[in-house]
């Protein structure tokens, strides 16, 4: 009996590679999970900036009487389509997450670390879907909306670590550069996360609430925007320091390249951020800014995982022939 993994067409073989996984295909599914989770994060922002946050006014149904969009007197058909489309993307993200789990379970030899990381995806996606229901039921409260974004960031982190670990062994982590430089990388990652949280506060205070009925944080937008910018300066400074330290210490090329890529993405994100601020926060630039923040997060994760490596786990040595003979 022929399996899909024996199909002559390469696309079909890749699509069903989770059934007979290799290290390469495992990494491929993990990267696919990074992409789809990043994608649904950006489309979620698209729901907000188009005012479609309550396009489907109930959850889990789209309307009180239907799981799919139907004519509703109080909701624009376009807003309903945008919100429902974003909900449908959840099934794509879940399918990729399940493929990661199957790949990890069917790998030979099975690696417990990959199985645990892979399971974080479907579990996290289900939790994210339930939180999405809370977002709708709280009428797009800025706290629940912001947590929706941060949960997505956590899922992206889990997906990236799965991708990195799938290309490594299960031996102890070994740093590839000086200990203090690796610590600087961890400080940088923490600063990037703080930057994401500050961005969430700015979004929850700004004009794009997702719906006219949604509440906003009762904060001064000028102040929170300046705090966000100040944290961004710290992140850029830390990134420059890390890139310089890696260069001076002649760190492995992947680590140096990862730091430079992060620095470039941060500069581009800064240009978008200042442009949207001076243009009174147009919706399209907000969408680009969310994409940029997602790319900054992924690039920062890449930096941290490039600062260490893991060798294959060594099996405990068996008794020597001399010892075995003595035991007899």
HELIX and SHEET records of a PDB file:
HELIX    1   1 UNK A    4  UNK A    6  5                                   3    
HELIX    2   2 UNK A   10  UNK A   15  1                                   6    
HELIX    3   3 UNK A   17  UNK A   20  5                                   4    
HELIX    4   4 UNK A   23  UNK A   49  1                                  27    
HELIX    5   5 UNK A   77  UNK A  106  1                                  30    
HELIX    6   6 UNK A  112  UNK A  137  1                                  26    
HELIX    7   7 UNK A  142  UNK A  166  1                                  25    
HELIX    8   8 UNK A  179  UNK A  205  1                                  27    
HELIX    9   9 UNK A  221  UNK A  248  1                                  28    
HELIX   10  10 UNK A  253  UNK A  278  1                                  26    
HELIX   11  11 UNK A  283  UNK A  306  1                                  24    
HELIX   12  12 UNK A  321  UNK A  327  1                                   7    
SHEET    1   A 2 UNK A 173  UNK A 175  0                                        
SHEET    2   A 2 UNK A 308  UNK A 310 -1                                        
END                                                                             
